[in-house]
Amino acid sequence: EIAVRRKERRTVLLTRVLARIARPPDRLTAFTRWVLQLGRLGAPIFSNPVFIKEVQSEFSGKPRFRRIVFWASLALFFLLSLVDNGVRVSIGVPFMFGLGILVLVIPGVVASSVTREFEQGSIDLLRGTLLPMRSILAGKAFAGAFAWVGIAAALLIVVFVRPMFADPASDYWGRGNWHPPHGWILTVGDALVVVVGGLTCAFAIALSALMGVIFRRSVTAMTCSYLALGGLFILLPVLMAVTFDVDYDLPDEMLAVALNPFAVFGVCFMDNDWNWTGSTVLLFSVLYGGATVGLWLLAVSVATTSAERDV
């Protein structure tokens, strides 16, 4: 009975602390205030107390940081889009760079966000609440992703706005894309690369969260996350090309292409065969979607088992 009362008092105390932290500060970006408003309305993920606490208490929620990330990314991607007048290259280059940047920053933020609770000893307070481990882990992971959403927003702006200034006679229009009267483009190819980018980021988030709950140390978790992503995105394609003589330009090598999101990007932007492109993106979605779900479930299982063992 005494243990139950202590647990109840600890739960009430933590709830009050989270409620106090959840009060919106005076200085927040409009987008952050909108997200917090969604949380107050009970929207999934956004109403997660851990997510709200992370957004408002960490540096990623500071307005100066968020504005610098967004405007610097927008300027960089816009400059990269000017390297060539052809629409394929002017969109493909920023997208490649943007995906690379996101893959680099996600492990550093998500993995360290999870391990910080173990290093500071605050994980016991979170476990003492009524939140299940999957909700705690989800709040930490999505808060880490939210920290760099400005990069993704800037990238989407460049990708969808840049073709408005393209030459209608360029090879982009030769792919059967719709050409509206005022030059605005929303093509199947654009939608496909958004899907590929989203799945790649989701895979990196799930992998980083898993490394965080396994190793519990920021440096180790980030190092293992970078090694895993580097091995999958860089080392594996090189080994396949050298060992098995894989040609990434041939339709027969669909599996090899689908394993690498950067190769799938190249197919979406440069290939004229829509059957080959659609099949490659579909295979990529199945592989990375399944892997993301599997990694996330494994991370939740490891975190839950660890919590029960520590108790």
C-alpha positions in Angstrom: 0.0 0.0 0.0 2.9 2.4 0.8 4.5 1.6 -2.6 1.2 2.3 -4.4 0.8 5.7 -2.6 4.4 6.6 -3.4 3.8 5.8 -7.1 0.6 7.8 -7.1 2.3 10.9 -5.5 5.2 10.6 -8.1 2.6 10.4 -10.9 0.8 13.5 -9.7 4.1 15.4 -9.3 5.3 14.5 -12.7 1.9 15.4 -14.3 2.1 18.8 -12.7 5.6 19.3 -13.9 4.7 18.3 -17.5 1.6 20.5 -17.3 3.7 23.5 -16.3 6.3 22.8 -19.0 3.5 22.4 -21.5 2.3 26.0 -21.1 3.3 27.8 -24.3 6.1 30.3 -23.8 5.8 33.8 -25.1 8.3 33.4 -27.9 7.5 30.6 -30.3 7.4 30.4 -34.1 3.9 30.3 -35.7 4.4 26.8 -36.8 5.4 25.6 -33.3 2.3 27.4 -31.8 0.1 25.7 -34.4 1.6 22.3 -33.5 1.0 22.9 -29.8 -2.5 24.0 -30.6 -3.1 20.6 -32.3 -1.8 19.0 -29.1 -4.3 20.9 -27.0 -7.0 19.7 -29.4 -6.0 16.1 -28.8 -4.4 15.3 -32.1 -2.4 12.0 -32.1 1.3 12.4 -31.4 1.0 16.1 -30.9 -0.9 15.6 -27.6 1.9 13.3 -26.3 3.2 15.0 -23.1 6.7 13.8 -23.8 6.6 15.4 -27.3 5.2 18.7 -25.9 7.9 18.7 -23.2 10.7 18.1 -25.7 9.5 20.7 -28.2 9.2 23.4 -25.6 12.2 22.7 -23.4 15.0 21.7 -25.9 16.9 24.0 -28.2 15.0 22.7 -31.2 11.9 24.6 -30.0 13.7 28.0 -29.9 12.4 30.4 -32.5 15.9 31.6 -33.5 17.1 28.0 -34.1 14.1 27.1 -36.1 14.2 30.2 -38.3 17.9 29.8 -39.0 17.4 26.1 -40.0 14.6 26.9 -42.3 16.0 30.0 -44.1 19.5 28.6 -44.4 18.2 25.4 -45.9 15.9 27.3 -48.2 18.8 29.4 -49.5 21.1 26.4 -49.9 18.5 24.4 -51.8 17.6 27.3 -54.0 21.2 27.9 -54.9 21.7 24.2 -55.7 18.6 24.3 -58.0 20.4 26.9 -60.1 23.3 24.6 -61.1 21.4 23.6 -64.3 18.5 25.1 -66.3 17.0 21.6 -66.9 14.3 20.9 -64.4 15.4 17.4 -63.7 18.8 18.4 -62.5 17.6 21.6 -60.8 15.2 19.5 -58.7 17.2 16.4 -58.3 20.4 18.0 -56.9 18.6 19.8 -54.0 16.6 16.7 -53.2 19.8 14.5 -53.1 21.5 17.1 -50.8 18.4 17.5 -48.6 18.0 13.8 -48.1 21.6 13.5 -47.3 21.4 16.3 -44.7 18.3 14.7 -43.1 20.0 11.3 -42.9 23.0 12.9 -41.2 21.1 14.9 -38.6 18.3 12.5 -37.6 20.5 10.0 -35.8 22.3 12.8 -33.9 19.0 14.2 -32.6 16.8 11.1 -32.2 19.4 8.8 -30.7 20.7 11.4 -28.3 17.1 12.3 -27.3 16.4 8.8 -26.2 19.7 8.1 -24.5 19.6 11.4 -22.6 16.9 10.1 -20.4 19.0 7.2 -19.4 22.1 9.3 -18.9 20.4 11.9 -16.7 18.4 9.3 -14.8 15.0 10.9 -15.7 13.8 7.7 -17.4 12.6 6.4 -14.0 10.3 9.5 -13.7 8.8 8.8 -17.1 8.3 5.1 -16.3 6.5 6.1 -13.2 3.8 7.9 -15.2 0.8 6.2 -16.8 2.4 6.5 -20.2 3.4 3.2 -21.8 6.9 2.9 -23.1 5.7 3.1 -26.7 4.2 6.5 -26.1 7.4 7.7 -24.3 9.6 6.5 -27.2 7.2 7.9 -29.8 7.3 11.3 -28.1 11.1 11.4 -28.0 11.5 10.2 -31.6 8.9 12.5 -33.1 10.3 15.5 -31.2 13.7 14.7 -32.6 12.2 14.7 -36.1 10.3 17.9 -35.4 13.6 19.6 -34.6 14.6 19.5 -38.3 11.3 19.7 -40.0 12.4 23.1 -41.4 14.8 21.3 -43.7 12.1 19.2 -45.1 9.8 22.2 -45.5 12.5 24.2 -47.3 13.2 21.3 -49.6 9.5 20.8 -50.6 9.2 24.5 -51.3 12.1 24.4 -53.7 11.0 21.2 -55.4 7.5 22.4 -56.1 8.2 26.0 -56.8 11.4 25.8 -58.9 9.7 24.2 -61.9 7.4 27.3 -62.2 10.4 29.1 -63.8 11.4 26.2 -66.1 11.4 26.3 -69.8 8.3 24.5 -71.1 10.5 23.1 -73.9 12.8 21.3 -71.4 13.0 17.5 -71.2 10.9 17.6 -68.0 7.8 18.1 -70.0 8.7 15.3 -72.3 7.9 12.8 -69.6 4.2 13.2 -70.0 3.9 15.5 -67.0 1.0 17.9 -66.7 1.8 21.5 -67.7 -0.8 23.8 -66.1 -1.4 27.2 -67.7 0.4 29.2 -65.0 3.4 26.8 -64.8 2.7 25.2 -61.5 3.7 21.5 -61.3 2.5 18.7 -59.1 3.4 15.6 -61.0 3.5 11.9 -60.2 7.3 12.0 -60.2 7.2 14.7 -57.5 4.8 12.7 -55.4 7.0 9.6 -55.7 10.2 11.3 -54.5 8.2 12.7 -51.5 7.2 9.2 -50.6 10.8 7.9 -51.0 12.1 10.8 -48.8 9.5 10.3 -46.1 10.1 6.5 -45.9 13.9 7.1 -45.8 13.6 9.5 -42.9 11.1 7.2 -41.1 13.6 4.4 -41.4 16.4 6.5 -40.0 14.2 7.6 -37.1 13.2 4.0 -36.2 16.8 2.8 -36.5 18.1 5.7 -34.3 15.5 5.0 -31.7 16.4 1.3 -31.6 20.1 2.2 -31.1 19.2 4.6 -28.3 17.3 2.1 -26.3 19.9 -0.7 -26.8 23.1 1.2 -26.0 21.8 4.0 -23.7 24.9 6.2 -24.3 24.7 9.0 -26.8 28.0 8.6 -28.4 27.7 4.8 -28.8 24.1 5.1 -30.1 24.9 7.8 -32.6 28.0 6.0 -33.8 26.1 2.7 -34.4 23.3 4.6 -36.1 25.7 6.3 -38.5 27.6 3.0 -39.2 24.3 1.2 -40.0 23.0 3.9 -42.3 26.4 4.4 -43.9 26.8 0.6 -44.5 23.3 0.4 -46.1 23.4 3.6 -48.2 27.1 3.6 -49.2 29.0 0.4 -48.4 26.4 -2.0 -49.6 25.9 -0.4 -53.1 29.6 -0.3 -53.6 30.1 -3.9 -52.6 27.2 -5.0 -54.9 28.6 -3.0 -57.8 32.1 -4.4 -57.3 31.4 -7.9 -56.2 28.3 -8.8 -58.3 28.9 -6.3 -61.2 25.6 -4.6 -60.5 24.6 -1.9 -63.1 22.2 0.5 -61.4 21.0 1.7 -64.8 19.5 -1.6 -65.9 15.9 -2.5 -65.1 17.0 -6.1 -64.3 18.7 -4.8 -61.2 15.5 -3.5 -59.6 16.3 -5.0 -56.1 19.7 -3.4 -56.0 18.2 0.0 -56.9 15.3 -0.4 -54.4 17.8 -1.0 -51.5 19.3 2.5 -52.0 17.0 5.5 -51.6 19.4 7.7 -53.5 19.3 5.4 -56.5 15.5 5.4 -56.3 15.6 9.2 -56.4 17.7 9.0 -59.6 15.2 6.7 -61.2 12.3 9.0 -60.3 14.0 12.0 -61.8 16.0 10.6 -64.7 14.2 7.5 -66.0 11.5 7.8 -68.7 10.0 4.4 -68.2 7.1 4.9 -65.8 6.5 1.2 -65.4 10.1 0.7 -64.3 10.0 3.7 -62.0 6.7 2.8 -60.4 7.8 -0.8 -59.8 11.0 0.3 -58.2 9.3 2.8 -55.9 6.7 0.2 -54.9 9.5 -2.4 -54.1 11.4 0.3 -52.2 8.2 1.2 -50.2 7.6 -2.4 -49.3 11.2 -3.0 -48.2 11.7 0.2 -46.2 8.2 0.4 -44.9 8.4 -3.1 -43.6 11.9 -2.5 -42.1 10.7 0.7 -40.4 7.8 -1.0 -38.8 10.0 -3.9 -37.7 12.7 -1.6 -36.2 10.1 0.4 -34.4 8.3 -2.6 -32.9 11.7 -4.0 -31.9 12.7 -0.7 -30.2 9.4 -0.6 -28.3 9.9 -4.3 -27.2 13.5 -3.6 -26.1 12.4 -0.5 -24.1 9.5 -2.3 -22.5 11.6 -5.3 -21.6 14.4 -3.1 -20.2 11.8 -1.2 -18.0 10.5 -4.4 -16.6 13.9 -5.7 -15.9 15.1 -2.5 -14.2 12.1 -2.6 -11.9 
